[in-house]
Amino acid sequence: MKLGELDPSCYENSINYHMKHKEIADVAGKFLAHINLGIIYNSIGEYEKSSINHQFALRYAIQMSSVAG
């Protein structure tokens, strides 16, 4: 996050890596990838994309019966 504040291109790289992680991950990994994507999109002002990713994360948390999630 700190690197992205200094160099916005780091956000683009982070988005790419988290998208790849989301594609190959199990349910817990998809949860984490969506949380991270939501945080990144929020940081760059893409609030709709942030909200969508957090909604997906919530669905995975429910699927895992994760109260903390």
N, CA, C and O atoms as a CHARMM CRD file, in Angstrom:
* protein
*
  276
    1    1 MET  N      0.81700  -1.18800   0.00000 PROA 1      0.00000
    2    1 MET  CA     0.00000   0.00000   0.00000 PROA 1      0.00000
    3    1 MET  C      0.86700   1.26000   0.00000 PROA 1      0.00000
    4    1 MET  O      0.56900   2.23400  -0.69100 PROA 1      0.00000
    5    2 LYS  N      1.93500   1.22100   0.78100 PROA 2      0.00000
    6    2 LYS  CA     2.82100   2.38700   0.83200 PROA 2      0.00000
    7    2 LYS  C      3.50600   2.61800  -0.51300 PROA 2      0.00000
    8    2 LYS  O      3.67800   3.76400  -0.92600 PROA 2      0.00000
    9    3 LEU  N      3.89700   1.54700  -1.19900 PROA 3      0.00000
   10    3 LEU  CA     4.52200   1.69900  -2.51700 PROA 3      0.00000
   11    3 LEU  C      3.53500   2.31100  -3.50100 PROA 3      0.00000
   12    3 LEU  O      3.91400   3.14100  -4.32700 PROA 3      0.00000
   13    4 GLY  N      2.27700   1.90800  -3.41900 PROA 4      0.00000
   14    4 GLY  CA     1.26000   2.45400  -4.30800 PROA 4      0.00000
   15    4 GLY  C      1.04300   3.93700  -4.09400 PROA 4      0.00000
   16    4 GLY  O      0.74200   4.67100  -5.03500 PROA 4      0.00000
   17    5 GLU  N      1.19600   4.37900  -2.85000 PROA 5      0.00000
   18    5 GLU  CA     1.06700   5.81100  -2.56700 PROA 5      0.00000
   19    5 GLU  C      2.20300   6.59200  -3.22200 PROA 5      0.00000
   20    5 GLU  O      2.01100   7.72500  -3.66400 PROA 5      0.00000
   21    6 LEU  N      3.38200   5.98500  -3.28300 PROA 6      0.00000
   22    6 LEU  CA     4.53300   6.64700  -3.89500 PROA 6      0.00000
   23    6 LEU  C      4.53200   6.50700  -5.41800 PROA 6      0.00000
   24    6 LEU  O      4.90100   7.43600  -6.13700 PROA 6      0.00000
   25    7 ASP  N      4.11400   5.34200  -5.89600 PROA 7      0.00000
   26    7 ASP  CA     4.13100   5.06200  -7.33300 PROA 7      0.00000
   27    7 ASP  C      2.84000   4.33200  -7.70500 PROA 7      0.00000
   28    7 ASP  O      2.72800   3.13000  -7.46500 PROA 7      0.00000
   29    8 PRO  N      1.86000   5.03800  -8.29000 PROA 8      0.00000
   30    8 PRO  CA     0.57100   4.43400  -8.61000 PROA 8      0.00000
   31    8 PRO  C      0.64300   3.20400  -9.53100 PROA 8      0.00000
   32    8 PRO  O     -0.29800   2.41100  -9.55900 PROA 8      0.00000
   33    9 SER  N      1.72300   3.03600 -10.27000 PROA 9      0.00000
   34    9 SER  CA     1.83000   1.85200 -11.12600 PROA 9      0.00000
   35    9 SER  C      1.92000   0.57800 -10.29100 PROA 9      0.00000
   36    9 SER  O      1.62000  -0.50900 -10.78500 PROA 9      0.00000
   37   10 CYS  N      2.32700   0.70300  -9.04600 PROA 10     0.00000
   38   10 CYS  CA     2.36400  -0.46300  -8.15000 PROA 10     0.00000
   39   10 CYS  C      0.96100  -1.00800  -7.91800 PROA 10     0.00000
   40   10 CYS  O      0.78400  -2.21400  -7.75000 PROA 10     0.00000
   41   11 TYR  N     -0.03600  -0.12700  -7.90800 PROA 11     0.00000
   42   11 TYR  CA    -1.41600  -0.58500  -7.74800 PROA 11     0.00000
   43   11 TYR  C     -1.82200  -1.48000  -8.91400 PROA 11     0.00000
   44   11 TYR  O     -2.48900  -2.49600  -8.71700 PROA 11     0.00000
   45   12 GLU  N     -1.42500  -1.10700 -10.11800 PROA 12     0.00000
   46   12 GLU  CA    -1.77100  -1.91400 -11.29200 PROA 12     0.00000
   47   12 GLU  C     -1.14900  -3.30600 -11.19600 PROA 12     0.00000
   48   12 GLU  O     -1.80000  -4.30200 -11.51100 PROA 12     0.00000
   49   13 ASN  N      0.09500  -3.37300 -10.76600 PROA 13     0.00000
   50   13 ASN  CA     0.75000  -4.66700 -10.59100 PROA 13     0.00000
   51   13 ASN  C      0.05900  -5.48400  -9.50800 PROA 13     0.00000
   52   13 ASN  O     -0.13500  -6.69000  -9.66600 PROA 13     0.00000
   53   14 SER  N     -0.30700  -4.84100  -8.42300 PROA 14     0.00000
   54   14 SER  CA    -0.99500  -5.53200  -7.34000 PROA 14     0.00000
   55   14 SER  C     -2.33300  -6.09000  -7.80100 PROA 14     0.00000
   56   14 SER  O     -2.68900  -7.22000  -7.46500 PROA 14     0.00000
   57   15 ILE  N     -3.06600  -5.30900  -8.56100 PROA 15     0.00000
   58   15 ILE  CA    -4.35800  -5.76800  -9.07700 PROA 15     0.00000
   59   15 ILE  C     -4.15800  -7.00200  -9.94000 PROA 15     0.00000
   60   15 ILE  O     -4.90000  -7.97700  -9.81100 PROA 15     0.00000
   61   16 ASN  N     -3.16400  -6.97000 -10.81600 PROA 16     0.00000
   62   16 ASN  CA    -2.89800  -8.12300 -11.68500 PROA 16     0.00000
   63   16 ASN  C     -2.56900  -9.37700 -10.87500 PROA 16     0.00000
   64   16 ASN  O     -3.08200 -10.45800 -11.16200 PROA 16     0.00000
   65   17 TYR  N     -1.71300  -9.22800  -9.86600 PROA 17     0.00000
   66   17 TYR  CA    -1.33300 -10.39100  -9.06600 PROA 17     0.00000
   67   17 TYR  C     -2.50200 -10.93200  -8.24500 PROA 17     0.00000
   68   17 TYR  O     -2.65700 -12.14700  -8.12200 PROA 17     0.00000
   69   18 HSD  N     -3.31500 -10.05700  -7.68800 PROA 18     0.00000
   70   18 HSD  CA    -4.46300 -10.51500  -6.91100 PROA 18     0.00000
   71   18 HSD  C     -5.52700 -11.15100  -7.80800 PROA 18     0.00000
   72   18 HSD  O     -6.21800 -12.07800  -7.38700 PROA 18     0.00000
   73   19 MET  N     -5.65800 -10.66100  -9.03400 PROA 19     0.00000
   74   19 MET  CA    -6.59900 -11.28400  -9.97900 PROA 19     0.00000
   75   19 MET  C     -6.13100 -12.69500 -10.32700 PROA 19     0.00000
   76   19 MET  O     -6.94200 -13.61700 -10.40600 PROA 19     0.00000
   77   20 LYS  N     -4.83300 -12.86200 -10.53300 PROA 20     0.00000
   78   20 LYS  CA    -4.29400 -14.19300 -10.81800 PROA 20     0.00000
   79   20 LYS  C     -4.48100 -15.11400  -9.61400 PROA 20     0.00000
   80   20 LYS  O     -4.84400 -16.28100  -9.76400 PROA 20     0.00000
   81   21 HSD  N     -4.23200 -14.58300  -8.43100 PROA 21     0.00000
   82   21 HSD  CA    -4.42500 -15.36500  -7.21100 PROA 21     0.00000
   83   21 HSD  C     -5.88000 -15.81800  -7.10400 PROA 21     0.00000
   84   21 HSD  O     -6.15300 -16.97300  -6.77900 PROA 21     0.00000
   85   22 LYS  N     -6.80200 -14.91400  -7.37600 PROA 22     0.00000
   86   22 LYS  CA    -8.23200 -15.21700  -7.30100 PROA 22     0.00000
   87   22 LYS  C     -8.60600 -16.36100  -8.23400 PROA 22     0.00000
   88   22 LYS  O     -9.45600 -17.18400  -7.89500 PROA 22     0.00000
   89   23 GLU  N     -7.98700 -16.41900  -9.39500 PROA 23     0.00000
   90   23 GLU  CA    -8.32200 -17.43600 -10.39800 PROA 23     0.00000
   91   23 GLU  C     -7.87900 -18.84200  -9.98500 PROA 23     0.00000
   92   23 GLU  O     -8.53000 -19.82100 -10.35000 PROA 23     0.00000
   93   24 ILE  N     -6.78900 -18.95400  -9.23500 PROA 24     0.00000
   94   24 ILE  CA    -6.25800 -20.28600  -8.92800 PROA 24     0.00000
   95   24 ILE  C     -6.49700 -20.71300  -7.47900 PROA 24     0.00000
   96   24 ILE  O     -6.16400 -21.83900  -7.11000 PROA 24     0.00000
   97   25 ALA  N     -7.05900 -19.84900  -6.66900 PROA 25     0.00000
   98   25 ALA  CA    -7.14700 -20.09800  -5.23300 PROA 25     0.00000
   99   25 ALA  C     -8.34800 -20.95200  -4.84300 PROA 25     0.00000
  100   25 ALA  O     -9.30500 -21.10800  -5.60100 PROA 25     0.00000
  101   26 ASP  N     -8.25900 -21.50400  -3.62400 PROA 26     0.00000
  102   26 ASP  CA    -9.40500 -22.16400  -3.02500 PROA 26     0.00000
  103   26 ASP  C    -10.31000 -21.07900  -2.42500 PROA 26     0.00000
  104   26 ASP  O    -10.06500 -19.89000  -2.62700 PROA 26     0.00000
  105   27 VAL  N    -11.34100 -21.47800  -1.69900 PROA 27     0.00000
  106   27 VAL  CA   -12.30700 -20.51000  -1.17800 PROA 27     0.00000
  107   27 VAL  C    -11.63500 -19.48800  -0.26100 PROA 27     0.00000
  108   27 VAL  O    -11.89900 -18.29100  -0.37400 PROA 27     0.00000
  109   28 ALA  N    -10.77700 -19.94600   0.63700 PROA 28     0.00000
  110   28 ALA  CA   -10.10300 -19.01200   1.54800 PROA 28     0.00000
  111   28 ALA  C     -9.19900 -18.04900   0.78300 PROA 28     0.00000
  112   28 ALA  O     -9.11700 -16.87100   1.12800 PROA 28     0.00000
  113   29 GLY  N     -8.52600 -18.53800  -0.24600 PROA 29     0.00000
  114   29 GLY  CA    -7.67400 -17.67700  -1.06100 PROA 29     0.00000
  115   29 GLY  C     -8.47100 -16.66400  -1.86000 PROA 29     0.00000
  116   29 GLY  O     -8.05000 -15.51700  -2.01400 PROA 29     0.00000
  117   30 LYS  N     -9.62400 -17.08600  -2.37100 PROA 30     0.00000
  118   30 LYS  CA   -10.49400 -16.15700  -3.10100 PROA 30     0.00000
  119   30 LYS  C    -10.99100 -15.05800  -2.16900 PROA 30     0.00000
  120   30 LYS  O    -11.07400 -13.89200  -2.55500 PROA 30     0.00000
  121   31 PHE  N    -11.32100 -15.44700  -0.92600 PROA 31     0.00000
  122   31 PHE  CA   -11.72800 -14.46700   0.07100 PROA 31     0.00000
  123   31 PHE  C    -10.63900 -13.40500   0.24800 PROA 31     0.00000
  124   31 PHE  O    -10.91600 -12.20700   0.19300 PROA 31     0.00000
  125   32 LEU  N     -9.41300 -13.85200   0.45900 PROA 32     0.00000
  126   32 LEU  CA    -8.30000 -12.91700   0.66100 PROA 32     0.00000
  127   32 LEU  C     -8.03500 -12.05800  -0.57400 PROA 32     0.00000
  128   32 LEU  O     -7.78000 -10.86000  -0.45600 PROA 32     0.00000
  129   33 ALA  N     -8.09500 -12.66500  -1.74700 PROA 33     0.00000
  130   33 ALA  CA    -7.85300 -11.90800  -2.97800 PROA 33     0.00000
  131   33 ALA  C     -8.89800 -10.80500  -3.14800 PROA 33     0.00000
  132   33 ALA  O     -8.56200  -9.68000  -3.52000 PROA 33     0.00000
  133   34 HSD  N    -10.16400 -11.12700  -2.87400 PROA 34     0.00000
  134   34 HSD  CA   -11.21500 -10.11400  -3.01000 PROA 34     0.00000
  135   34 HSD  C    -11.06900  -9.01400  -1.96600 PROA 34     0.00000
  136   34 HSD  O    -11.30100  -7.84300  -2.26800 PROA 34     0.00000
  137   35 ILE  N    -10.69000  -9.37200  -0.74700 PROA 35     0.00000
  138   35 ILE  CA   -10.44400  -8.34800   0.27600 PROA 35     0.00000
  139   35 ILE  C     -9.34500  -7.40000  -0.19700 PROA 35     0.00000
  140   35 ILE  O     -9.50000  -6.18000  -0.13600 PROA 35     0.00000
  141   36 ASN  N     -8.23800  -7.96400  -0.66700 PROA 36     0.00000
  142   36 ASN  CA    -7.11200  -7.13900  -1.10900 PROA 36     0.00000
  143   36 ASN  C     -7.48600  -6.28400  -2.31600 PROA 36     0.00000
  144   36 ASN  O     -7.09500  -5.12000  -2.39700 PROA 36     0.00000
  145   37 LEU  N     -8.23900  -6.85400  -3.25200 PROA 37     0.00000
  146   37 LEU  CA    -8.67400  -6.06500  -4.40600 PROA 37     0.00000
  147   37 LEU  C     -9.57900  -4.92700  -3.96100 PROA 37     0.00000
  148   37 LEU  O     -9.47100  -3.81000  -4.46800 PROA 37     0.00000
  149   38 GLY  N    -10.46900  -5.20300  -3.01800 PROA 38     0.00000
  150   38 GLY  CA   -11.34900  -4.14800  -2.50800 PROA 38     0.00000
  151   38 GLY  C    -10.57200  -3.01100  -1.88100 PROA 38     0.00000
  152   38 GLY  O    -10.90500  -1.84200  -2.07400 PROA 38     0.00000
  153   39 ILE  N     -9.53600  -3.35200  -1.12900 PROA 39     0.00000
  154   39 ILE  CA    -8.70400  -2.32500  -0.49100 PROA 39     0.00000
  155   39 ILE  C     -7.97000  -1.49600  -1.54000 PROA 39     0.00000
  156   39 ILE  O     -7.91100  -0.27000  -1.44300 PROA 39     0.00000
  157   40 ILE  N     -7.41600  -2.16500  -2.53700 PROA 40     0.00000
  158   40 ILE  CA    -6.67300  -1.44600  -3.58300 PROA 40     0.00000
  159   40 ILE  C     -7.60400  -0.52700  -4.36700 PROA 40     0.00000
  160   40 ILE  O     -7.29300   0.64500  -4.58200 PROA 40     0.00000
  161   41 TYR  N     -8.74600  -1.06100  -4.79300 PROA 41     0.00000
  162   41 TYR  CA    -9.67700  -0.23000  -5.56200 PROA 41     0.00000
  163   41 TYR  C    -10.15400   0.96400  -4.73900 PROA 41     0.00000
  164   41 TYR  O    -10.32900   2.05500  -5.28100 PROA 41     0.00000
  165   42 ASN  N    -10.36400   0.77300  -3.44900 PROA 42     0.00000
  166   42 ASN  CA   -10.75400   1.89100  -2.59100 PROA 42     0.00000
  167   42 ASN  C     -9.64700   2.94900  -2.55100 PROA 42     0.00000
  168   42 ASN  O     -9.92000   4.15000  -2.56900 PROA 42     0.00000
  169   43 SER  N     -8.40100   2.48700  -2.49500 PROA 43     0.00000
  170   43 SER  CA    -7.26300   3.40900  -2.42400 PROA 43     0.00000
  171   43 SER  C     -7.11900   4.26400  -3.67900 PROA 43     0.00000
  172   43 SER  O     -6.64600   5.39900  -3.61100 PROA 43     0.00000
  173   44 ILE  N     -7.52900   3.71900  -4.82700 PROA 44     0.00000
  174   44 ILE  CA    -7.39500   4.49100  -6.07100 PROA 44     0.00000
  175   44 ILE  C     -8.70400   5.17800  -6.46900 PROA 44     0.00000
  176   44 ILE  O     -8.80900   5.75100  -7.55300 PROA 44     0.00000
  177   45 GLY  N     -9.69200   5.11300  -5.58700 PROA 45     0.00000
  178   45 GLY  CA   -10.94100   5.83400  -5.84000 PROA 45     0.00000
  179   45 GLY  C    -11.95200   5.09900  -6.69800 PROA 45     0.00000
  180   45 GLY  O    -12.93500   5.69400  -7.13900 PROA 45     0.00000
  181   46 GLU  N    -11.73100   3.82000  -6.94100 PROA 46     0.00000
  182   46 GLU  CA   -12.67600   2.99800  -7.71000 PROA 46     0.00000
  183   46 GLU  C    -13.64400   2.35000  -6.71600 PROA 46     0.00000
  184   46 GLU  O    -13.54700   1.15700  -6.42600 PROA 46     0.00000
  185   47 TYR  N    -14.58400   3.16000  -6.19700 PROA 47     0.00000
  186   47 TYR  CA   -15.41200   2.72200  -5.08800 PROA 47     0.00000
  187   47 TYR  C    -16.41500   1.63900  -5.47100 PROA 47     0.00000
  188   47 TYR  O    -16.73300   0.78100  -4.64700 PROA 47     0.00000
  189   48 GLU  N    -16.91400   1.65900  -6.69000 PROA 48     0.00000
  190   48 GLU  CA   -17.85100   0.61900  -7.11200 PROA 48     0.00000
  191   48 GLU  C    -17.14000  -0.73700  -7.19700 PROA 48     0.00000
  192   48 GLU  O    -17.66600  -1.74700  -6.72900 PROA 48     0.00000
  193   49 LYS  N    -15.95000  -0.75400  -7.79300 PROA 49     0.00000
  194   49 LYS  CA   -15.18200  -1.99800  -7.87700 PROA 49     0.00000
  195   49 LYS  C    -14.78800  -2.48100  -6.48000 PROA 49     0.00000
  196   49 LYS  O    -14.77700  -3.68300  -6.21400 PROA 49     0.00000
  197   50 SER  N    -14.46700  -1.54500  -5.59500 PROA 50     0.00000
  198   50 SER  CA   -14.13900  -1.89100  -4.22700 PROA 50     0.00000
  199   50 SER  C    -15.32000  -2.56500  -3.55000 PROA 50     0.00000
  200   50 SER  O    -15.16600  -3.60100  -2.90300 PROA 50     0.00000
  201   51 SER  N    -16.47200  -1.98600  -3.69700 PROA 51     0.00000
  202   51 SER  CA   -17.68200  -2.53900  -3.08600 PROA 51     0.00000
  203   51 SER  C    -18.00000  -3.92800  -3.62500 PROA 51     0.00000
  204   51 SER  O    -18.35600  -4.82600  -2.86300 PROA 51     0.00000
  205   52 ILE  N    -17.87500  -4.10400  -4.92400 PROA 52     0.00000
  206   52 ILE  CA   -18.15300  -5.40400  -5.54400 PROA 52     0.00000
  207   52 ILE  C    -17.20700  -6.46900  -4.99300 PROA 52     0.00000
  208   52 ILE  O    -17.63900  -7.57700  -4.67500 PROA 52     0.00000
  209   53 ASN  N    -15.93300  -6.14300  -4.87900 PROA 53     0.00000
  210   53 ASN  CA   -14.96500  -7.11500  -4.36400 PROA 53     0.00000
  211   53 ASN  C    -15.21700  -7.43300  -2.89600 PROA 53     0.00000
  212   53 ASN  O    -15.05800  -8.58000  -2.47700 PROA 53     0.00000
  213   54 HSD  N    -15.60600  -6.44100  -2.11500 PROA 54     0.00000
  214   54 HSD  CA   -15.91300  -6.71900  -0.72000 PROA 54     0.00000
  215   54 HSD  C    -17.18300  -7.56100  -0.59400 PROA 54     0.00000
  216   54 HSD  O    -17.29300  -8.37300   0.32400 PROA 54     0.00000
  217   55 GLN  N    -18.13200  -7.37900  -1.49600 PROA 55     0.00000
  218   55 GLN  CA   -19.33100  -8.21800  -1.48500 PROA 55     0.00000
  219   55 GLN  C    -18.98100  -9.67100  -1.79000 PROA 55     0.00000
  220   55 GLN  O    -19.50500 -10.58400  -1.15100 PROA 55     0.00000
  221   56 PHE  N    -18.10000  -9.88800  -2.76000 PROA 56     0.00000
  222   56 PHE  CA   -17.65100 -11.24700  -3.05500 PROA 56     0.00000
  223   56 PHE  C    -16.91700 -11.84300  -1.85800 PROA 56     0.00000
  224   56 PHE  O    -17.10200 -13.01700  -1.53600 PROA 56     0.00000
  225   57 ALA  N    -16.09300 -11.04500  -1.20400 PROA 57     0.00000
  226   57 ALA  CA   -15.37500 -11.52800  -0.02300 PROA 57     0.00000
  227   57 ALA  C    -16.37100 -11.95100   1.05900 PROA 57     0.00000
  228   57 ALA  O    -16.18200 -12.97600   1.71300 PROA 57     0.00000
  229   58 LEU  N    -17.42000 -11.16800   1.24400 PROA 58     0.00000
  230   58 LEU  CA   -18.44100 -11.51400   2.22700 PROA 58     0.00000
  231   58 LEU  C    -19.12000 -12.83100   1.86700 PROA 58     0.00000
  232   58 LEU  O    -19.39000 -13.64900   2.74600 PROA 58     0.00000
  233   59 ARG  N    -19.39400 -13.03900   0.59600 PROA 59     0.00000
  234   59 ARG  CA   -20.00500 -14.30800   0.16800 PROA 59     0.00000
  235   59 ARG  C    -19.09300 -15.48800   0.48400 PROA 59     0.00000
  236   59 ARG  O    -19.56000 -16.53000   0.94300 PROA 59     0.00000
  237   60 TYR  N    -17.80000 -15.32900   0.24200 PROA 60     0.00000
  238   60 TYR  CA   -16.86500 -16.40900   0.55400 PROA 60     0.00000
  239   60 TYR  C    -16.75200 -16.61500   2.06400 PROA 60     0.00000
  240   60 TYR  O    -16.61700 -17.75000   2.52100 PROA 60     0.00000
  241   61 ALA  N    -16.80500 -15.53100   2.84300 PROA 61     0.00000
  242   61 ALA  CA   -16.76400 -15.66700   4.29100 PROA 61     0.00000
  243   61 ALA  C    -17.98600 -16.43600   4.79200 PROA 61     0.00000
  244   61 ALA  O    -17.87400 -17.27400   5.68700 PROA 61     0.00000
  245   62 ILE  N    -19.13700 -16.15200   4.21700 PROA 62     0.00000
  246   62 ILE  CA   -20.34800 -16.88000   4.58900 PROA 62     0.00000
  247   62 ILE  C    -20.22600 -18.34100   4.19800 PROA 62     0.00000
  248   62 ILE  O    -20.60400 -19.22900   4.96100 PROA 62     0.00000
  249   63 GLN  N    -19.70000 -18.58700   3.01600 PROA 63     0.00000
  250   63 GLN  CA   -19.51300 -19.95400   2.53300 PROA 63     0.00000
  251   63 GLN  C    -18.58200 -20.74300   3.46900 PROA 63     0.00000
  252   63 GLN  O    -18.77800 -21.93900   3.68400 PROA 63     0.00000
  253   64 MET  N    -17.57600 -20.06400   4.01800 PROA 64     0.00000
  254   64 MET  CA   -16.63100 -20.72600   4.92100 PROA 64     0.00000
  255   64 MET  C    -17.13600 -20.74900   6.36700 PROA 64     0.00000
  256   64 MET  O    -16.48700 -21.32500   7.24000 PROA 64     0.00000
  257   65 SER  N    -18.28300 -20.12700   6.62000 PROA 65     0.00000
  258   65 SER  CA   -18.82200 -19.97300   7.98000 PROA 65     0.00000
  259   65 SER  C    -17.80700 -19.25200   8.87700 PROA 65     0.00000
  260   65 SER  O    -17.59700 -19.62000  10.03300 PROA 65     0.00000
  261   66 SER  N    -17.19200 -18.22200   8.30700 PROA 66     0.00000
  262   66 SER  CA   -16.16400 -17.47600   9.01400 PROA 66     0.00000
  263   66 SER  C    -16.75700 -16.22000   9.64800 PROA 66     0.00000
  264   66 SER  O    -17.08200 -15.25800   8.95200 PROA 66     0.00000
  265   67 VAL  N    -16.89400 -16.23700  10.97600 PROA 67     0.00000
  266   67 VAL  CA   -17.41000 -15.07500  11.67900 PROA 67     0.00000
  267   67 VAL  C    -16.43800 -13.91000  11.54400 PROA 67     0.00000
  268   67 VAL  O    -16.85900 -12.76900  11.35200 PROA 67     0.00000
  269   68 ALA  N    -15.15000 -14.18600  11.64300 PROA 68     0.00000
  270   68 ALA  CA   -14.12700 -13.13800  11.52000 PROA 68     0.00000
  271   68 ALA  C    -14.14500 -12.52400  10.12300 PROA 68     0.00000
  272   68 ALA  O    -13.95500 -11.31600   9.97900 PROA 68     0.00000
  273   69 GLY  N    -14.37000 -13.33500   9.09600 PROA 69     0.00000
  274   69 GLY  CA   -14.40700 -12.84200   7.72300 PROA 69     0.00000
  275   69 GLY  C    -15.58400 -11.92900   7.50000 PROA 69     0.00000
  276   69 GLY  O    -15.77000 -11.42100   6.39400 PROA 69     0.00000
